[in-house]
Amino acid sequence: MNEKEKRRQVNDKIVEWIKSRTETRYAGEISLVLVYGSYVNGTANEKSDVDCCFIPKTQKGYDMAVTFILDGVGYDLFPLPWERAEGIAHLKESLLPLVGDAQILYQDTPEDGERFRQLQRRLRENLQDGQYRDKAAGERFCRACELYGDLLKSERTAAVRRLAGEVLMLLADAVALHCGEYYHFGLKKQYEDLRDRLSDVPETFVTAYDELLKAADDAEFKTCGGKLLQEAGAYLGLSLPEYGNCRKELTEEARIQPDYRWLAGLYEEICSTFQKIYICCRDENVPLAFLSAVCLQRELDEAAESGGRQYDLLGAYCSADLEKLAERAREIETDFVGLIVSGGGSIRRYDCVEELAAL
């Protein structure tokens, strides 16, 4: 049995544990438990977790949320209120697979299951409505324009590259929505979908996407981000705002005392993103390595704002040498864990599924 098959067996046990935990400890408190992502779409690797969320029915139901690390892989069972699920069905967020491709693991009542299936139908209907989906695409384009303005003012390399990546992801969502589509495999196959599946997307947009991935310095990331905006705007029929040459004012922020318990929980969540970066760098998957690093940099920046250390992950990104990114990620992960432990934070680590009974 190879490592991928072993991880699948572990994840099967975790799914059964989640279902049993719901039935025995939260019966009547949870409307639905949903699984999605690599566990159900066939793209899992030897370090894949289980993407799983639940829709609470009562306030007590929120207590089922838990994060932990099992055999080096992070898991995050998180609440998805009905209101947020409805927002996703109405194209308000980029997490469309969470509704569109999710499978029901547990339902409290048949009515709960039918309510969710209605949301899935509503999502498909909204994607088929040209005017509705173009409005959602336009909202993402406008947000990308705002972030590009921040990008032009940024001087820190990690911020420049993170903002460039966030602009890229918003615009990729926008053009997919304009086609009446979304990325069923999430970021994992976004680049491939743009290149091979979404035939209506102009080749010039895909080229601009590729050029941003290959950018070598801050100036190139800013230039490529602007080109990507221009290509998306032309495709969507939307115009870009005027950007001035003002520089962002840097202010010294008051130092916040770290909450090591919160940082421990954050690490349990983002542990899987570190693993994703290691796998992508090993496999020379440039698009997903960059996008995963952007997502992780965003989490690290938020942690820094909450009292953690400032880390520069994306400064090590180079499309021609992904090992540098992997090395920087390992250094940051080691230091981040050390920071948490030295501050008295406790990271929940387990070696086998049977140990989860304590949660």
KOLTIRO-429845 format. One record per residue (C-alpha): x, y, z; residue in one letter. Coordinates in pm, whole numbers, plus 50000, padded with zeros to 5 digits. Example, Ala and Ser with C-alpha at 12.3 -4.5 7.8 and 13.67 -1.06 7.14 Angstrom:
% KOLTIRO-429845
512304955050780A 513674989450714S 
This chain:
% KOLTIRO-429845
500005000050000M 501475033649897N 501355065950102E 498395079749909K 496325048549981E 497315049750349K 496185085850372R 492895076550208R 492305050150474Q 493065075350748V 490725100650592N 487955074650561D 488265068750935K 488165106151004I 484995109750799V 483395081650999E 484565098151322W 482995131151219I 479705114251132K 479655094351458S 480555125351662R 477665144151502T 475155116351565E 476165109451925T 477085143752061R 475305168851839Y 472085151851729A 469495178751670G 472135206151690E 473515202651336I 471475205451015S 474085191150778L 477655178950758V 479235183850415L 482375169850254V 483955184749945Y 487355190549785G 489995164249714S 488335137749930Y 485355136149693V 486775147949360N 489655123649319G 492565148249343T 493905137749685A 497585131049747N 499525115650035E 499205147550243K 495585156450166S 493175164150447D 489385161150445V 487565193050350D 484565191850579C 482155217450723C 478815216950898F 475695238450906I 474675245051269P 471015243151367K 471435257551716T 474005278651898Q 475325247352067K 475975232651725G 478825257251673Y 480735238851947D 481375210151707M 484065231151535A 487545216951589V 491045218651442T 493825193351493F 496845177151332I 496855139951265L 500005122851143D 501405156151023G 498295167350833V 496055195550954G 492255191950969Y 489675219451014D 486005211051082L 484325245051062F 480795259151079P 479015272250770L 475835290850869P 472855288050637W 473185325250562E 476715320850433R 475755290250227A 472985310850070E 475475338549994G 477725313649814I 474765301249609A 474145337649515H 477785340749396L 478815363749682K 481985343949759E 484555324249564S 483875291649751L 481355278749499L 482535242249515P 481645242549886L 477995243849780V 478035232749419G 480125201249459D 479645191849824A 478245158349930Q 475995154350230I 477605132350495L 474905137750758Y 471475154150761Q 469345159751068D 466095158750871T 465105152750507P 464025189250500E 467585200150581D 468925179650292G 466325193350053E 467055229050160R 470705223950068F 469865207749734R 467705238149660Q 470765259949717L 472725238449474Q 469985243149215R 469925280449285R 473675282149229L 473315265748888R 470415288748797E 472405319548892N 475325308048678L 472945304148383Q 471575339348429D 473895361348222G 472925394048385Q 473195380048738Y 476565363048690R 478025393548514D 477065414948811K 478975391049038A 481915391248795A 481885429248797G 481995429849177E 485105408049176R 486685429948908F 486045461249116C 487575444749422R 490605434749213A 490975471149104C 490965482249469E 493625456749560L 495715466849260Y 495715502349394G 497105488549722D 499615468249523L 500975499049348L 501515516049684K 503155486049851S 506885484649910E 507295452250105R 508005423149871T 505735398650052A 502835423450034A 503455430949666V 503365394449570R 500445385949797R 498355414249654L 499325404449299A 498165369049374G 494895381249524E 494265402849217V 494955372548999L 492525350249191M 489735376149184L 490115381448811L 490265344148743A 486955341048930D 485495370248736A 486245356148392V 484965321748493A 481685336848615L 481365356048289H 481515322048117C 478815308548350G 481385286248518E 483465281748833Y 486465261048935Y 485085227849051H 488525217549180F 489205251249343G 492685266049311L 494145231549248K 493225232048879K 492435268748823Q 495275274348575Y 494495242348383E 490795251048367D 491555285548230L 493925271347974R 492055240147867D 488405240147981R 487105275847969L 487385279547594S 485705313847586D 488425329947797V 490835349147569P 494275334447526E 495685368747609T 494265365947963F 495855331848013V 499145345547882T 498975374648127A 498245349748408Y 501305329648307D 503485360748290E 502525370348645L 503535335748767L 506945341248606K 507465376648742A 510905380248902A 510725412049110D 508295437049261D 508215459048952A 507325429548729E 504575418048965F 503055452848954K 503325454848575T 501905419948523C 499065427048766G 498135457748563G 498235438048238K 496025411248387L 493505438048490L 493515452548141Q 492905418647979E 490115410148222A 488525444348180G 488545441047802A 486925406647823Y 484305417548074L 483635450947905G 484685470348214L 487085499548244S 489935504748488L 490095534148727P 492945559248717E 495805551148952Y 497995578549093G 501655576049185N 501145582349556C 503155562349804R 501565544650093K 502155560950427E 503805536950667L 502645539851026T 504045523251333E 501345501551483E 501085494251851A 502485460051939R 499765435252033I 500395408652294Q 500245374952113P 497365351452189D 499285318652177Y 496155297552207R 494705314551900W 498015311051714L 498035273751796A 494555269951648G 495645289451341L 498615266551292Y 496345236051313E 494345251551028E 497245262150804I 499415231550862C 497795216250552S 498745246950346T 502395242550440F 502105206350324Q 500465217450001K 503395240549928I 505905212749992Y 504065189049757I 503675215449483C 507325225449501C 508385189049486R 506155182949184D 507115216349020E 503485227349010N 504185264448967V 500595277948956P 499415259949269L 502685266049454A 502275303449399F 498555304449482L 499075283349796S 501905306149905A 499665336549851V 496985321050072C 499535311950340L 501145346550329Q 497725361950389R 497235340150697E 500725348150825L 500135385450775D 496895383350972E 498735364651247A 501365392251256A 498615418051301E 497415397951600S 500785397851773G 502685371351579G 505965376251396R 506225391851051Q 507215365450796Y 508235369850434D 507295337650257L 506665350949908L 510025368449892G 511455333749827A 509065326349539Y 510775320449205C 508955300848934S 512245286948807A 513405274849150D 510525263849373L 512865247049620E 513695281549758K 510025286249841L 509845252150007A 512945259750215E 511525293150329R 508215276650417A 510025250650630R 511975277950811E 508795297450880I 506855266850994E 509605257251237T 509855292451375D 506075296651399F 505695264351595V 508575274651819G 506925308251885L 503665291251985I 505285265552212V 507575290952380S 504545312452457G 502685283752620G 500405275352330G 499315239152291S 499095224051942I 496735194451917R 498705166451751R 497635130251726Y 499175098851582D 496045078851511C 492305084151464V 491475065751787E 493085094051986E 490465118251852L 487975104352102A 489395129552349A 488095158752141L 
